[in-house]
Amino acid sequence: MRQSEFNRRQFMAMMGAATAAGGFGTMARAQEALKLWAPGIAKVGAQDWTDMEAQAGFGINAIAKSARADESIQKMVVGDGNALYDAMTDNGGGMEDALASQNAIAELDISKIANWANILPGYKEGGESADTIRYQGNVVAVPYISNADSLAFNYGEIGEELTSWEALFDSQFRGRAAMQNDFGPTLTNTAIYLKQSGKGSIDNPSDMSEDEVRQTCEFLIALKKKGHFRTFWDGVQNGSDLLSSEEVLVSSCWEVIQIFAARKNGQDIRYGTMKEGHQTWNNIVMMTRGGQERGMEDAFYALANVYLSPWFGARTLAGLGFTPQMEGVSEYVDAHPDDFDADTKAIILERLERKQARRAIAGNSWQNVFPKNMRAYQDWWARVQAA
């Protein structure tokens, strides 16, 4: 997200009538296990967190994460989140600004993260992703996964590579196209297409004006009224089932959905590189103010070090298709042949190549969960849903 500081007016509007909570009071010293508020995608290896614990050298008490950014921020700022959690992940671009501006998370000392030396160059000062882990120039987060969301398509049925969002809106796929039931990625990717194709007058697809939101939603409403979309999917299972069942042949989605769909029945379902661009994003892990106050810094930095290790990067890429946040993954895979067979190694290298191609597209726009005209997004999205 290209937002150097969270807008306090937006934050107060989002909080509504909530009132700030009082101090947390004196607390007993935390147990050794790091209380981590995070989704399952933040771990690799075993079904539980044991492999992550072994790498970190600390116990991890993982608590399932809320799916909504506004709910998560409310819990951390006006709720009991800082009393409950030592560390947390985000829900999309901009949460680091929101939480840091309200003193809900702690500034980080990167000298305590040995693998910081491996971090992708884009996160270093002045890089294209630098502000996604900083607030007012200070590092407040560590990235653990990222991607550029694109178009999944059934190559076996279609018979050709799709390289433009034009295919998603083409009448040949009427009734067999799908998009995510979330105004953030759906409006961003649609706006990228409208901008780059010249079919819309849009400046910044990740932070649109009210008129730009209107243009984008009216485009979707017109298609929806023609029966173009089979559905708007919710969740990984729903999204992957639609593709694997061949109810839909083209779908804007997360890469993990394409991977799961292709695995289910062995179909040739691919993930394209769109010439117009993609919504790019990352997920980050942050140390809470409460975690710092309880003396859990060592445990947090140990976990952060795991997230920037090729051990984690290779496994999140092979398993869920997320982009590693560090350099050296290919070299790590080569050095550990017992952990990665020839097929897995080929998958890792092929995915890395495709990700680099997607990230290089000029039209990419960063995910933004706090656009300036949030009300316009919400109101127009409700019209899309009702159409």
The 8 nearest C-alpha neighbors of each residue, nearest first, counted from 0:
[[1, 365, 92, 367, 366, 2, 131, 93],
 [2, 0, 3, 130, 365, 131, 367, 93],
 [3, 1, 4, 0, 5, 93, 130, 96],
 [2, 4, 1, 135, 130, 134, 5, 96],
 [5, 3, 2, 96, 6, 134, 135, 100],
 [4, 6, 96, 97, 7, 100, 3, 2],
 [5, 7, 9, 8, 4, 10, 97, 371],
 [8, 6, 10, 9, 11, 5, 97, 100],
 [7, 9, 11, 10, 6, 12, 13, 5],
 [10, 8, 12, 7, 6, 11, 13, 371],
 [9, 11, 7, 13, 8, 12, 14, 6],
 [12, 10, 14, 8, 13, 9, 7, 15],
 [11, 13, 9, 15, 10, 14, 8, 7],
 [14, 12, 10, 11, 15, 9, 69, 8],
 [13, 15, 11, 12, 17, 10, 16, 73],
 [16, 14, 12, 13, 17, 11, 18, 10],
 [15, 17, 14, 18, 12, 11, 13, 19],
 [18, 16, 15, 14, 19, 77, 73, 11],
 [19, 17, 20, 16, 77, 14, 15, 78],
 [18, 20, 77, 21, 17, 76, 78, 22],
 [21, 19, 77, 18, 78, 22, 76, 79],
 [22, 20, 23, 19, 77, 24, 18, 78],
 [23, 21, 24, 20, 25, 19, 82, 79],
 [22, 24, 21, 82, 25, 26, 81, 79],
 [25, 23, 22, 26, 21, 82, 27, 289],
 [24, 26, 23, 27, 22, 28, 293, 292],
 [27, 25, 24, 28, 23, 293, 29, 82],
 [26, 28, 29, 25, 293, 30, 24, 82],
 [27, 29, 293, 26, 30, 294, 31, 25],
 [30, 28, 293, 27, 31, 294, 295, 32],
 [29, 31, 32, 28, 33, 295, 27, 34],
 [30, 32, 33, 29, 58, 57, 295, 298],
 [33, 31, 58, 59, 30, 60, 34, 57],
 [32, 34, 59, 60, 35, 85, 58, 298],
 [35, 33, 60, 84, 85, 61, 32, 59],
 [34, 36, 61, 86, 87, 33, 84, 37],
 [37, 35, 87, 62, 64, 61, 63, 86],
 [36, 38, 64, 88, 63, 87, 35, 62],
 [39, 37, 64, 63, 40, 41, 36, 62],
 [38, 40, 41, 42, 37, 63, 64, 43],
 [41, 39, 42, 38, 43, 319, 37, 315],
 [40, 42, 39, 38, 37, 43, 143, 144],
 [41, 43, 40, 39, 51, 48, 44, 315],
 [44, 42, 315, 314, 45, 311, 51, 41],
 [43, 45, 50, 46, 42, 314, 51, 48],
 [44, 46, 47, 50, 49, 48, 43, 51],
 [47, 45, 44, 48, 43, 49, 42, 50],
 [46, 48, 45, 49, 50, 44, 42, 51],
 [49, 47, 51, 50, 52, 45, 42, 46],
 [48, 50, 52, 51, 47, 53, 45, 44],
 [51, 49, 53, 52, 48, 44, 45, 54],
 [50, 52, 54, 48, 49, 53, 55, 42],
 [53, 51, 49, 55, 50, 58, 54, 57],
 [52, 54, 50, 56, 51, 55, 49, 57],
 [53, 55, 51, 52, 56, 50, 305, 302],
 [56, 54, 52, 301, 302, 57, 53, 305],
 [55, 57, 53, 54, 52, 58, 301, 298],
 [58, 56, 55, 52, 298, 32, 59, 31],
 [57, 59, 32, 52, 33, 31, 60, 56],
 [60, 58, 33, 32, 61, 52, 34, 57],
 [59, 61, 34, 33, 32, 35, 62, 58],
 [62, 60, 35, 59, 36, 34, 63, 37],
 [61, 63, 36, 35, 37, 64, 60, 34],
 [64, 62, 38, 37, 36, 61, 65, 39],
 [63, 65, 37, 38, 36, 66, 62, 88],
 [64, 66, 67, 71, 63, 70, 68, 38],
 [65, 67, 64, 68, 90, 71, 70, 38],
 [68, 66, 70, 69, 65, 71, 90, 72],
 [67, 69, 71, 90, 70, 72, 66, 91],
 [68, 70, 72, 71, 67, 73, 13, 14],
 [71, 69, 73, 67, 68, 72, 74, 65],
 [72, 70, 68, 74, 69, 73, 65, 67],
 [73, 71, 75, 69, 74, 70, 76, 68],
 [72, 74, 70, 76, 77, 75, 71, 69],
 [75, 73, 78, 80, 71, 72, 76, 77],
 [74, 76, 80, 72, 73, 78, 81, 77],
 [77, 75, 73, 74, 78, 72, 103, 101],
 [76, 78, 19, 20, 73, 74, 75, 18],
 [79, 77, 74, 75, 80, 76, 73, 20],
 [78, 80, 82, 81, 74, 75, 83, 77],
 [81, 79, 75, 83, 74, 82, 78, 84],
 [82, 80, 289, 83, 84, 79, 75, 287],
 [81, 83, 79, 80, 289, 84, 23, 85],
 [84, 82, 80, 81, 79, 85, 34, 289],
 [85, 83, 34, 86, 81, 80, 35, 82],
 [290, 86, 84, 34, 287, 35, 289, 286],
 [87, 85, 286, 35, 287, 285, 84, 36],
 [88, 86, 36, 285, 35, 284, 37, 286],
 [87, 89, 284, 37, 283, 285, 36, 282],
 [88, 90, 91, 283, 282, 94, 284, 87],
 [91, 89, 68, 67, 66, 88, 282, 94],
 [92, 90, 89, 368, 282, 93, 94, 366],
 [91, 93, 367, 0, 366, 368, 94, 280],
 [92, 94, 96, 95, 0, 367, 368, 91],
 [95, 93, 97, 96, 92, 98, 89, 91],
 [94, 96, 98, 93, 97, 99, 132, 134],
 [97, 95, 5, 99, 94, 93, 98, 134],
 [96, 98, 94, 5, 100, 95, 99, 93],
 [97, 99, 103, 101, 95, 100, 96, 104],
 [100, 98, 102, 96, 101, 104, 97, 103],
 [99, 101, 97, 98, 102, 96, 5, 4],
 [100, 102, 98, 99, 103, 97, 76, 104],
 [103, 101, 99, 100, 104, 98, 288, 105],
 [102, 104, 98, 288, 101, 99, 287, 76],
 [105, 103, 287, 288, 99, 102, 286, 98],
 [106, 104, 288, 286, 287, 139, 107, 291],
 [105, 107, 139, 138, 137, 108, 104, 140],
 [108, 106, 139, 138, 109, 105, 140, 137],
 [107, 109, 110, 111, 106, 112, 138, 300],
 [108, 110, 111, 112, 107, 115, 138, 113],
 [109, 111, 108, 112, 113, 115, 107, 114],
 [112, 110, 109, 108, 113, 300, 297, 301],
 [113, 111, 109, 304, 115, 110, 114, 300],
 [114, 112, 115, 111, 304, 116, 110, 109],
 [115, 113, 116, 117, 304, 112, 307, 308],
 [114, 116, 117, 118, 113, 112, 307, 109],
 [115, 117, 114, 118, 113, 112, 325, 119],
 [118, 116, 325, 115, 114, 326, 119, 307],
 [119, 117, 325, 115, 116, 324, 120, 326],
 [118, 120, 325, 121, 324, 326, 122, 117],
 [121, 119, 122, 123, 118, 126, 117, 325],
 [120, 122, 126, 128, 127, 119, 123, 129],
 [123, 121, 129, 128, 120, 126, 119, 124],
 [122, 124, 126, 120, 121, 129, 125, 119],
 [125, 123, 126, 129, 122, 121, 130, 136],
 [124, 126, 129, 123, 127, 121, 122, 128],
 [127, 125, 121, 129, 123, 122, 128, 124],
 [126, 128, 121, 129, 125, 122, 130, 123],
 [129, 127, 122, 121, 126, 131, 130, 132],
 [130, 128, 122, 126, 131, 123, 124, 127],
 [129, 131, 133, 132, 128, 3, 1, 134],
 [132, 130, 129, 128, 133, 0, 92, 93],
 [131, 133, 140, 130, 138, 139, 129, 141],
 [134, 132, 138, 130, 137, 139, 136, 131],
 [133, 135, 137, 136, 96, 138, 139, 99],
 [136, 134, 137, 133, 3, 4, 96, 138],
 [135, 137, 134, 133, 138, 130, 3, 124],
 [138, 136, 133, 134, 135, 139, 106, 107],
 [139, 137, 133, 107, 132, 140, 106, 134],
 [140, 138, 106, 107, 133, 132, 105, 137],
 [141, 139, 285, 132, 284, 283, 138, 142],
 [140, 142, 283, 284, 132, 143, 303, 285],
 [143, 141, 283, 282, 144, 284, 324, 140],
 [142, 144, 306, 283, 324, 282, 141, 307],
 [145, 143, 282, 322, 281, 321, 323, 142],
 [146, 144, 281, 322, 280, 321, 282, 143],
 [147, 145, 322, 280, 279, 321, 148, 281],
 [146, 148, 279, 278, 277, 149, 280, 357],
 [149, 147, 278, 253, 277, 146, 279, 252],
 [148, 150, 251, 277, 252, 271, 147, 270],
 [149, 151, 251, 271, 250, 270, 252, 152],
 [152, 150, 270, 250, 269, 249, 257, 251],
 [151, 153, 249, 269, 248, 268, 154, 150],
 [154, 152, 268, 248, 155, 156, 157, 267],
 [153, 155, 157, 158, 156, 267, 268, 152],
 [156, 154, 267, 153, 158, 157, 266, 268],
 [157, 155, 154, 153, 158, 248, 267, 159],
 [158, 156, 154, 159, 155, 153, 248, 152],
 [159, 157, 154, 155, 156, 160, 153, 161],
 [160, 158, 157, 154, 161, 155, 156, 153],
 [159, 161, 162, 154, 158, 271, 157, 269],
 [162, 160, 163, 271, 159, 166, 152, 273],
 [161, 163, 273, 272, 274, 271, 160, 164],
 [164, 162, 273, 165, 274, 161, 166, 275],
 [163, 165, 166, 167, 192, 273, 162, 168],
 [164, 166, 163, 168, 167, 169, 192, 162],
 [167, 165, 169, 164, 168, 163, 161, 172],
 [166, 168, 164, 165, 169, 249, 176, 250],
 [167, 169, 166, 165, 170, 164, 172, 227],
 [170, 168, 166, 171, 167, 172, 165, 173],
 [171, 169, 173, 172, 168, 227, 166, 167],
 [172, 170, 169, 173, 166, 168, 175, 174],
 [173, 171, 175, 170, 169, 176, 174, 167],
 [174, 172, 227, 170, 175, 171, 176, 228],
 [173, 175, 229, 227, 228, 176, 226, 172],
 [176, 174, 247, 172, 229, 173, 248, 246],
 [177, 175, 228, 249, 247, 229, 250, 174],
 [178, 176, 250, 230, 228, 231, 229, 249],
 [179, 177, 231, 251, 250, 232, 180, 185],
 [178, 180, 232, 231, 181, 185, 233, 252],
 [181, 179, 231, 232, 233, 178, 182, 185],
 [182, 180, 179, 183, 185, 184, 233, 186],
 [181, 183, 185, 186, 184, 380, 180, 376],
 [184, 182, 181, 185, 186, 187, 368, 367],
 [183, 185, 187, 186, 188, 182, 181, 278],
 [186, 184, 182, 188, 187, 183, 179, 189],
 [185, 187, 189, 182, 188, 184, 183, 190],
 [188, 186, 184, 190, 204, 189, 185, 205],
 [189, 187, 191, 190, 185, 186, 184, 278],
 [190, 188, 186, 192, 191, 187, 185, 193],
 [189, 191, 193, 187, 204, 192, 188, 186],
 [192, 190, 188, 194, 189, 193, 204, 195],
 [193, 191, 189, 190, 195, 194, 196, 275],
 [194, 192, 199, 198, 190, 196, 191, 195],
 [195, 193, 191, 197, 199, 201, 192, 196],
 [194, 196, 192, 197, 275, 193, 191, 362],
 [197, 195, 193, 198, 194, 192, 275, 199],
 [198, 196, 194, 199, 195, 193, 200, 192],
 [199, 197, 193, 196, 194, 200, 195, 192],
 [198, 200, 193, 194, 197, 201, 214, 190],
 [199, 201, 194, 202, 211, 198, 197, 193],
 [202, 200, 194, 199, 211, 203, 204, 190],
 [201, 203, 204, 200, 207, 194, 211, 206],
 [202, 204, 205, 206, 207, 201, 364, 191],
 [205, 203, 190, 187, 206, 191, 207, 202],
 [204, 206, 203, 187, 364, 367, 365, 207],
 [207, 205, 370, 203, 204, 371, 208, 367],
 [208, 206, 211, 204, 203, 212, 205, 209],
 [207, 209, 211, 210, 212, 372, 206, 371],
 [208, 210, 212, 211, 375, 213, 372, 207],
 [211, 209, 213, 208, 212, 214, 207, 215],
 [212, 210, 214, 208, 213, 209, 207, 201],
 [211, 213, 209, 215, 210, 214, 207, 216],
 [212, 214, 210, 216, 211, 215, 217, 209],
 [215, 213, 211, 217, 212, 216, 210, 218],
 [214, 216, 212, 218, 213, 217, 190, 211],
 [215, 217, 219, 213, 218, 214, 220, 212],
 [216, 218, 220, 214, 219, 215, 213, 221],
 [217, 219, 215, 216, 221, 220, 214, 222],
 [220, 218, 216, 222, 217, 221, 223, 215],
 [221, 219, 217, 223, 222, 383, 218, 216],
 [222, 220, 224, 218, 219, 223, 217, 225],
 [223, 221, 219, 225, 227, 220, 224, 218],
 [222, 224, 220, 226, 225, 227, 221, 228],
 [223, 225, 221, 226, 222, 220, 386, 227],
 [226, 224, 222, 223, 227, 221, 173, 228],
 [227, 225, 223, 224, 228, 174, 173, 222],
 [226, 228, 173, 174, 223, 222, 225, 229],
 [229, 227, 176, 174, 230, 177, 226, 223],
 [228, 230, 174, 175, 176, 177, 227, 247],
 [231, 229, 228, 177, 232, 178, 176, 174],
 [230, 232, 180, 178, 179, 177, 233, 229],
 [231, 233, 179, 180, 238, 237, 230, 178],
 [234, 232, 180, 237, 179, 238, 231, 235],
 [233, 235, 237, 236, 238, 232, 179, 239],
 [234, 236, 238, 237, 256, 239, 233, 255],
 [237, 235, 239, 238, 234, 240, 256, 233],
 [238, 236, 240, 234, 235, 239, 233, 232],
 [237, 239, 235, 232, 241, 236, 240, 256],
 [238, 240, 260, 256, 242, 236, 241, 237],
 [241, 239, 243, 237, 242, 238, 244, 236],
 [240, 242, 246, 239, 238, 244, 247, 243],
 [241, 243, 245, 239, 240, 247, 244, 260],
 [242, 244, 260, 240, 245, 241, 239, 263],
 [245, 243, 246, 241, 242, 240, 247, 239],
 [246, 244, 247, 242, 243, 248, 241, 153],
 [247, 245, 241, 244, 175, 242, 248, 229],
 [246, 248, 175, 245, 176, 242, 249, 241],
 [247, 249, 153, 152, 175, 245, 176, 242],
 [250, 248, 152, 176, 247, 151, 167, 177],
 [251, 249, 177, 151, 178, 150, 176, 252],
 [250, 252, 150, 178, 149, 151, 177, 179],
 [253, 251, 250, 150, 149, 148, 254, 179],
 [252, 254, 255, 148, 256, 149, 257, 251],
 [253, 255, 257, 256, 258, 320, 252, 148],
 [254, 256, 258, 319, 257, 253, 320, 259],
 [257, 255, 239, 259, 254, 258, 253, 235],
 [256, 258, 260, 254, 255, 259, 151, 261],
 [257, 259, 255, 261, 256, 260, 262, 254],
 [258, 260, 262, 256, 261, 257, 239, 255],
 [261, 259, 239, 243, 257, 263, 258, 262],
 [260, 262, 266, 268, 258, 259, 265, 263],
 [263, 261, 259, 265, 260, 264, 258, 266],
 [262, 264, 260, 261, 265, 259, 243, 266],
 [265, 263, 266, 262, 261, 243, 260, 244],
 [264, 266, 262, 261, 263, 267, 260, 268],
 [267, 265, 261, 264, 268, 155, 262, 243],
 [266, 268, 155, 154, 153, 261, 269, 265],
 [269, 267, 153, 261, 152, 154, 266, 257],
 [268, 270, 152, 151, 267, 271, 154, 153],
 [271, 269, 151, 150, 152, 257, 149, 254],
 [272, 270, 150, 162, 273, 161, 149, 269],
 [271, 273, 357, 162, 274, 149, 270, 356],
 [274, 272, 162, 163, 275, 276, 271, 164],
 [273, 275, 163, 276, 162, 272, 360, 362],
 [276, 274, 273, 362, 195, 192, 191, 163],
 [277, 275, 362, 363, 360, 273, 274, 191],
 [278, 276, 363, 147, 148, 149, 279, 188],
 [277, 279, 364, 148, 147, 365, 363, 366],
 [278, 280, 147, 365, 146, 366, 364, 277],
 [281, 279, 366, 145, 146, 365, 147, 278],
 [280, 282, 145, 144, 146, 283, 142, 91],
 [281, 283, 144, 142, 89, 143, 145, 91],
 [282, 284, 142, 141, 88, 143, 89, 140],
 [283, 285, 88, 141, 140, 87, 142, 89],
 [286, 284, 140, 87, 86, 88, 287, 139],
 [287, 285, 86, 104, 105, 85, 290, 87],
 [288, 286, 104, 290, 86, 289, 85, 105],
 [287, 289, 104, 291, 105, 103, 290, 292],
 [290, 288, 81, 292, 287, 291, 82, 85],
 [85, 291, 289, 287, 293, 295, 292, 288],
 [290, 292, 288, 294, 289, 293, 295, 296],
 [291, 293, 289, 290, 294, 288, 295, 287],
 [294, 292, 290, 291, 295, 29, 28, 289],
 [293, 295, 291, 292, 296, 290, 29, 297],
 [296, 294, 290, 298, 297, 291, 293, 299],
 [295, 297, 299, 298, 294, 291, 300, 290],
 [298, 296, 300, 299, 295, 301, 294, 111],
 [299, 297, 301, 296, 295, 300, 57, 33],
 [300, 298, 296, 302, 301, 297, 303, 295],
 [299, 301, 303, 297, 302, 298, 112, 304],
 [302, 300, 304, 55, 298, 299, 303, 297],
 [301, 303, 305, 299, 304, 55, 300, 298],
 [304, 302, 300, 306, 305, 301, 299, 307],
 [303, 305, 301, 307, 302, 112, 306, 114],
 [306, 304, 308, 302, 303, 307, 55, 311],
 [307, 305, 303, 143, 304, 308, 311, 302],
 [306, 308, 304, 305, 114, 325, 324, 118],
 [307, 309, 305, 310, 311, 306, 114, 312],
 [308, 310, 312, 328, 311, 313, 331, 327],
 [311, 309, 308, 312, 313, 314, 331, 305],
 [312, 310, 314, 309, 308, 313, 306, 315],
 [311, 313, 323, 309, 315, 314, 310, 316],
 [314, 312, 316, 311, 309, 310, 315, 328],
 [315, 313, 317, 311, 316, 312, 318, 43],
 [314, 316, 318, 312, 319, 317, 313, 321],
 [317, 315, 320, 321, 313, 314, 318, 319],
 [318, 316, 314, 315, 347, 320, 319, 313],
 [317, 319, 315, 316, 314, 320, 43, 321],
 [320, 318, 255, 315, 321, 316, 317, 258],
 [319, 321, 316, 317, 255, 318, 315, 254],
 [322, 320, 316, 319, 315, 144, 145, 146],
 [321, 323, 145, 146, 144, 316, 324, 320],
 [324, 322, 312, 325, 144, 321, 316, 313],
 [325, 323, 119, 118, 143, 144, 307, 322],
 [324, 326, 118, 119, 117, 323, 307, 327],
 [325, 327, 117, 328, 119, 118, 324, 309],
 [326, 328, 330, 329, 331, 309, 325, 117],
 [329, 327, 331, 309, 330, 313, 326, 332],
 [330, 328, 332, 331, 327, 333, 348, 313],
 [329, 331, 333, 327, 328, 332, 334, 309],
 [332, 330, 328, 334, 329, 333, 327, 309],
 [333, 331, 329, 335, 334, 330, 328, 336],
 [332, 334, 330, 331, 335, 336, 329, 344],
 [333, 335, 331, 332, 336, 330, 329, 337],
 [336, 334, 332, 337, 333, 338, 331, 339],
 [337, 335, 339, 338, 333, 334, 340, 332],
 [336, 338, 335, 339, 340, 334, 332, 333],
 [339, 337, 336, 335, 340, 332, 343, 334],
 [340, 338, 336, 343, 337, 344, 341, 332],
 [339, 341, 343, 342, 344, 336, 338, 337],
 [340, 342, 344, 343, 345, 339, 336, 346],
 [343, 341, 345, 344, 340, 346, 339, 347],
 [344, 342, 346, 340, 345, 341, 339, 347],
 [343, 345, 341, 347, 342, 346, 339, 340],
 [344, 346, 342, 348, 343, 347, 349, 341],
 [347, 345, 343, 349, 344, 348, 350, 342],
 [348, 346, 344, 350, 345, 349, 317, 351],
 [347, 349, 351, 345, 350, 346, 344, 352],
 [350, 348, 346, 352, 351, 347, 345, 353],
 [351, 349, 353, 347, 352, 348, 346, 354],
 [352, 350, 348, 354, 349, 353, 347, 355],
 [351, 353, 349, 355, 350, 354, 348, 356],
 [354, 352, 356, 350, 355, 351, 357, 349],
 [355, 353, 357, 351, 356, 352, 350, 358],
 [354, 356, 358, 352, 353, 357, 351, 359],
 [355, 357, 353, 359, 354, 358, 352, 360],
 [358, 356, 354, 359, 272, 355, 360, 353],
 [357, 359, 355, 356, 360, 354, 147, 363],
 [358, 360, 356, 357, 355, 361, 363, 354],
 [361, 359, 276, 358, 362, 357, 363, 274],
 [362, 360, 363, 359, 276, 275, 358, 274],
 [361, 363, 276, 275, 360, 364, 191, 277],
 [362, 364, 276, 277, 361, 278, 360, 279],
 [365, 363, 278, 205, 279, 277, 362, 204],
 [366, 364, 279, 0, 278, 280, 205, 367],
 [365, 367, 280, 92, 0, 279, 278, 205],
 [366, 368, 92, 369, 0, 205, 370, 93],
 [367, 369, 92, 91, 370, 93, 366, 183],
 [368, 370, 367, 371, 93, 373, 92, 9],
 [371, 369, 206, 373, 372, 367, 368, 205],
 [372, 370, 373, 369, 206, 9, 207, 208],
 [373, 371, 375, 370, 374, 209, 208, 376],
 [372, 374, 376, 370, 375, 371, 377, 369],
 [375, 373, 377, 376, 372, 378, 379, 371],
 [376, 374, 378, 373, 377, 372, 209, 379],
 [377, 375, 373, 374, 379, 378, 380, 212],
 [376, 378, 374, 380, 375, 379, 381, 373],
 [379, 377, 375, 381, 380, 376, 374, 382],
 [378, 380, 382, 381, 376, 377, 375, 216],
 [381, 379, 383, 377, 382, 378, 376, 182],
 [380, 382, 384, 378, 379, 383, 385, 377],
 [383, 381, 379, 385, 380, 384, 386, 378],
 [384, 382, 380, 386, 381, 220, 385, 216],
 [383, 385, 381, 382, 386, 380, 220, 180],
 [384, 386, 382, 383, 381, 380, 220, 379],
 [385, 383, 384, 382, 220, 224, 223, 221]]
